[in-house]
Amino acid sequence: MPKDNVELAFFWTEVDDFNMNDRETVIEFVRNLPEKMSLAEIVREIELLAGIQRARQQAHRHEGIPAEEARKLVDTWASK
């Protein structure tokens, strides 16, 4: 993951992913990544992007898990 993972946060504020297909979303996302990233780092970023997109789509459909459970999951992911 890049040292400053601000790119992902800003990506979501700039792109309305419900109006882009998956291919367009990934292409735009990769364009905004730092040039000096390994393929493995890019793959991890795309997997994170996919997870965020799934969560946003679930939220849009009023599905998913309660916020408190989500916070616990994020805490376990962050500790890995």
C-alpha positions as CSV (number, residue, x, y, z in Angstrom):
1,M,0.0,0.0,0.0
2,P,1.3,3.5,-0.7
3,K,2.7,5.4,2.2
4,D,0.0,8.0,1.9
5,N,-3.2,6.2,1.0
6,V,-5.1,9.4,0.5
7,E,-5.6,8.6,-3.2
8,L,-8.3,6.1,-2.4
9,A,-10.2,8.5,-0.2
10,F,-10.1,11.2,-2.8
11,F,-11.0,8.8,-5.6
12,W,-14.4,8.1,-4.0
13,T,-15.1,11.8,-3.5
14,E,-14.4,12.6,-7.2
15,V,-16.0,9.6,-8.9
16,D,-19.6,8.6,-8.9
17,D,-19.1,4.9,-9.2
18,F,-22.8,4.2,-9.8
19,N,-22.5,5.8,-13.2
20,M,-19.3,4.0,-14.2
21,N,-19.0,0.3,-15.1
22,D,-16.4,-1.7,-13.3
23,R,-13.8,-1.5,-16.1
24,E,-14.0,2.3,-16.2
25,T,-13.8,2.5,-12.5
26,V,-10.6,0.5,-12.3
27,I,-9.0,2.3,-15.2
28,E,-9.7,5.7,-13.6
29,F,-8.6,4.4,-10.2
30,V,-5.3,3.0,-11.6
31,R,-4.6,6.3,-13.4
32,N,-4.7,8.1,-10.0
33,L,-2.3,5.7,-8.2
34,P,1.3,6.7,-7.7
35,E,3.6,5.6,-10.6
36,K,6.0,3.7,-8.3
37,M,3.8,0.9,-7.2
38,S,4.4,-2.8,-7.5
39,L,1.9,-5.1,-9.2
40,A,1.1,-6.7,-5.9
41,E,0.4,-3.3,-4.3
42,I,-1.9,-2.4,-7.2
43,V,-3.8,-5.7,-6.8
44,R,-4.3,-5.0,-3.1
45,E,-5.6,-1.5,-3.9
46,I,-8.0,-2.9,-6.5
47,E,-9.2,-5.5,-4.0
48,L,-9.9,-2.8,-1.5
49,L,-11.6,-0.7,-4.1
50,A,-13.9,-3.7,-5.0
51,G,-14.7,-4.2,-1.3
52,I,-15.6,-0.6,-0.8
53,Q,-17.7,-0.6,-4.0
54,R,-19.6,-3.7,-2.8
55,A,-20.2,-2.1,0.6
56,R,-21.5,1.1,-1.0
57,Q,-23.8,-0.8,-3.3
58,Q,-25.1,-2.8,-0.3
59,A,-25.7,0.4,1.6
60,H,-27.5,1.9,-1.4
61,R,-29.8,-1.2,-1.3
62,H,-30.1,-0.8,2.6
63,E,-28.3,-4.1,3.1
64,G,-25.2,-5.0,5.0
65,I,-24.2,-5.1,8.6
66,P,-24.6,-2.6,11.4
67,A,-22.0,0.1,11.8
68,E,-20.7,-1.3,15.1
69,E,-20.0,-4.7,13.6
70,A,-18.3,-3.0,10.6
71,R,-16.0,-1.1,13.0
72,K,-15.0,-4.4,14.7
73,L,-14.2,-5.9,11.3
74,V,-12.1,-2.9,10.3
75,D,-10.2,-3.1,13.5
76,T,-9.4,-6.8,12.9
77,W,-8.3,-6.0,9.3
78,A,-6.1,-3.1,10.4
79,S,-4.3,-5.3,12.9
80,K,-3.2,-7.7,10.1
